[in-house]
Amino acid sequence: MGMAESKTTYCVALADEAATARLAARLAPLARPGDVIALEGDLGTGKTSFARAFVRALTHAAEEVPSPTFTLAQLYECDTGTIWHFDLYRLEKPDDALELGIEEAFADGISLIEWPERLGPWLPRQRLALRLSATADGGRRAELAAVGQQWRQRLKESFGE
């Protein structure tokens, strides 16, 4: 790890759902078309809460953001472009994601992906990996990891060293 190499992982304690929403609102303005945010974590760790707050930060506070559990994908328009919210829990095999328009999403949308591991080889190399986990005190923690260059500088500017 050379001196020029900036830190790629940041941990953020999230006391409650409001803290999760604040983190989403902080990250949302950093997102650009073509970005992929992989939301990792077990059921109930706040992935959908994060996605809802992220979408609302870029659209408007009253935006209806249902979990795309059954549709697998929900689209939202914002000033930056189109936000694609994927919930791939029910995806049977990685190739099925192509039918959801995932290539279009990756090309020029902002993609929020719950259960990104279900994409297998289709998960883009460049992404922000956001892992949510429960903590012993009933809160959550978020681990933000820049995979590839795109997010590294943005996280550094937003979260410091």
N, C-alpha and C positions, 0 to 999 in steps of 0.2 A: 504494500500500500504506500504509494508515493505521497509526497507532501501536497501535491496539487489535488489529490483525490479527496473530495469532500465526503462528509459523513452521509450515509445513505439510509439510515434507520433512525426513526424518532419514536419515542413512546409517550403517549398522552394518557393521563388518568381521566376517566370519565365517571364522575360521581353519580350522574343520573341521565335521564333521557335528554334533558335540556343541555347538558354538557356535550352529548353526542351531536345534538342539533347545532351547537356553537362550532364544533369542529367541522361539521359539514359546511357551515356557512363561511368558515375560514378558507376551506379548500376549494369551494365552488368557483370563486372568481379566478382561481389559478388555472382552471381547466380550459383547454383549447380544443377545437375540432380535431378529431383524430386521436384524442386521449382515451385511454382505457383505465378505469379504476376497478380493480378486482377486490370485491368485498368478501373476505374470508372469515370463517368462524362458524361455530356450531349454531343450531337452531336457538333462537331466543337471545342472541348476544347483541342484537341491535342493528343488523345489516339493513333491514327495511326502514327502520327509524332514521338511520344515517341517509339512506337514499332519498327518503321523503324530504328531509330537511335540505339536502343538497339540491333537489329539484326546485323546492320552494324558494331557495336562495337565488336561483337564476330565473324563476318565473314570477310568481307572486305568492304571498303568504297563505292565501286561501286556496291555492291549487289543490285539487283532489289528486292524491297520489296513492292509488290502491296498490296493494302488492300484486305483481304480475305472476302470481303462483300458477294460475290456470292459463293465462294468455301467453306466458313466458316472456313477453316483451311489451313494454308500454313506451310510447313516444311522447315527448314534450317539446314544444318550440320555445326557444329563448333567444335573446339578442345575439348570443354567441353562436347559435345554430340549433341543431336538434340533439336533445338528450335522449339516449336510449337506456331504459332501465330493464335489465334482463334478470329473471329469476330462473336459473337453469336446474333447479332441484328435480324437476320432472323430465329433464332431457334424457332420452333413452340412450343415445349415442352421440359422440361429438359431431358427426356429420349432419345430424338433424338441425344443428344450429344454423347451417347455411340457409335452411328454409325460413329462418326468422329474419333474414336480411342482415346477418352479423357482419358480412363483408362490407356492406354499405355503411353500417354503423362504424366499423373500424376505420373506414376510409375518411369519412368527414363528419361523423357524429362525436358526441361525448358519451362514452359507454360506461354505465355503472353495472357491474355484473355480480350478482349473488350466485354462489356456488361455482366460481370460475374454474375450479378443477375439473368440472364436467366437460369443459371444452377440449381437454386433452391437447392435441397438437395445434388447435386453432387459437389457443390463448396467445395473444401477441407478446412478443419478446419485450417491447417497450411498454411499461405500465406502472401504475402506482398500485402497490399491493397494500391493502388496508386490512389488517387482521384484528378482529374484535374478539375479546375473550372476557369471561366473567372473572371477577376478583373475589377473594375470600370475604370481603366486607359487603358484598352485594352490589358493588359497582361494576364498572367495566374498564377495560384498558384497550387502547387502540395502539397498534404497532404499525407505523407508516414506513414502507420501504420503497425506495425508488429502484425499479428494475430497468436498467438501461439509463441513458443520459437525460431524457426529457424532463423527468421530475426532480432530478437531483438538485439542480440549481434553484428550482422553485421552492422546494422544501427548505433548502438552506436559507433562502431569503425570508421565508415565512416563519421558520422555527428556530433560526440561528444555529450555531454549531452545537 
